[in-house]
């Protein structure tokens, strides 16, 4: 069994499913940051006046630590789900193709599509909410979008690095999944024509001497038997 198109579709379909979890992570991060936007803006104000001694950001670290922890915890969970789907894609691909090959490519496709959805969706949410809960986000996020350029640049830098790492891990997970697939050995190919002893083999009988053979192999009719010699009359014994 070797259905290559169906095997390739497995990676893309599971990649979309993984992208759904990635989009959920973006919503969690942006929602947590947006809920604490007043504290984030206070952090921005304190950092801007730190050099002049007019700001003290340290009391705000405890409040924003929860936002950062929630964001990166959601990233870890999403990454674990994505790797699990990469592994499963490799396993299904090996099963569909009938051999333990193509698992790394399937895992790579899952990670590629998932990472692409994650980055694109994070850009859209940043344009709408102007916030994210990453380390750079709790410094650059604003309620009016005035710091959108810096906030988006810091977010994309982190995501591109993590997505590149995820591509390698996804291919590795897919390879492991393909190695764990239970593949039934294919039966040996039968010859196009096989002669069985029961129906195709005829024993060769030796030719009888009385039946000479033509060169083509057909027997010649035996000649009629020769007539016996005439009986000699018996002579009476001499006296």
Number of C-alpha atoms within 10 A of each C-alpha: 9 13 12 12 10 12 21 19 15 21 29 21 15 23 27 20 17 26 25 16 21 27 21 16 24 24 20 19 26 26 19 20 29 22 12 18 21 13 18 26 17 16 23 19 16 18 18 15 13 13 9 8 10 11 16 15 16 11 9 14 13 10 13 21 14 14 26 21 15 18 24 16 14 19 20 13 14 20 24 12 16 28 25 18 25 36 29 27 36 37 29 24 33 27 23 21 19 18 20 22 18 23 34 26 21 36 39 29 27 35 34 24 20 27 27 19 20 23 19 12 19 25 17 12 17 22 14 11 19 26 35 33 31 23 19 19 27 26 24 26 31 23 15 10 16 12 16 20 15 14 24 21 15 18 23 15 11 13 17 15 10 14 20 14 12 22 22 16 21 32 26 21 27 36 27 20 26 28 18 16 20 14 16 9 8 9 6 6 6 7 7 5 6 8 9 8 9 7 7 9 9 8 7 6 6 6 10 9 8 11 13 14 14 9 7 6 8 10 14 11 10 10 8 6 6 6 6 6 6 6 6 6 6 6 6 6 5 4 3
